[in-house]
Amino acid sequence: MQTKEHQRLILASSSPRRQELIQSFGLPYIIRVSDADETVEQKITPSELVELLSLRKASTVREMLEVQEQHGIIIGSDTVVVYNEEILGKPVDEQDAFRMLKGLQGDVHQVYSGVACVDAATGQQVISHSVTHVRMKSMTDEQILRYIATGEPKDKAGSYAIQGIGATIISGIEGDYFTVVGLPLSLLSDLLLTFDIQVL
Ligand SMILES: Cc1cn([C@H]2C[C@H](O)[C@@H](COP(=O)(O)OP(=O)(O)OP(=O)(O)O)O2)c(=O)[nH]c1=O
């Protein structure tokens, strides 16, 4: 087992959800927000996409760290919603959110979350992803508009938040809840074992 100092986590995320979730591990952590470019030119699968972007976020933060900061495990994560082979990220505006929710309501979709862990000192990396199936209730257009008016869909992949009032439009899930919220804690704890970090 490594010393406490080397067990620290460096969360490469601006997401308040991810910041809250990383706290639950009870390990020392800092946050460094990556300015990674999230555009991907080539056509790739959802699992490839979330893994690629998770690694890009973690690697960008590694490049940003000052020499004296280069210890700890950098964690990058990315979440997308997939329905009918279409990959849905965050909505660009309210119309986009309406289009997404209108498509998702009354059916099952998948949420993919990638996680990349990069050792700040050595560059050693492990990357994986997790998928959760989510069933969204049927909604009228008026209900969709009322949900959009809450502001909650704005910065969420697929235009909803299972952890918010959006919980009321979800009838069930199969898989890890935290994959939907944006940081698959169970998978992350497994990946951290590669670096001799045990959460429990
Ligand atoms: C489906 C769903 C997504 N989300 C959020 C998680 C992510 O923050 C967001 C997907 O956007 P991401 O691009 O994965 O992440 P981000 O831009 O918010 O943060 P960063 O890149 O700095 O880490 O959608 C929820 O909070 N709840 C949900 O139910």
The ligand as a Gaussian input file, in Angstrom:
#p B3LYP/6-31G(d) Opt

LIG

0 1
 C      -28.159000      11.199000     -17.575000
 C      -27.557000      12.130000     -16.546000
 C      -26.454000      12.914000     -16.808000
 N      -25.937000      13.748000     -15.876000
 C      -24.764000      14.620000     -16.136000
 C      -23.414000      14.036000     -15.693000
 C      -22.431000      14.883000     -16.446000
 O      -22.071000      16.013000     -15.625000
 C      -23.216000      15.361000     -17.663000
 C      -22.619000      14.825000     -18.940000
 O      -21.606000      15.687000     -19.360000
 P      -20.061000      15.309000     -19.450000
 O      -19.550000      15.903000     -20.730000
 O      -19.852000      13.839000     -19.222000
 O      -19.402000      16.059000     -18.216000
 P      -19.397000      17.594000     -17.818000
 O      -19.126000      18.453000     -19.027000
 O      -20.640000      17.898000     -17.029000
 O      -18.183000      17.682000     -16.789000
 P      -16.593000      17.413000     -17.036000
 O      -16.374000      17.123000     -18.502000
 O      -15.910000      18.661000     -16.583000
 O      -16.283000      16.224000     -16.155000
 O      -24.557000      14.878000     -17.522000
 C      -26.517000      13.839000     -14.612000
 O      -26.046000      14.610000     -13.754000
 N      -27.598000      13.045000     -14.322000
 C      -28.159000      12.198000     -15.226000
 O      -29.165000      11.504000     -14.902000

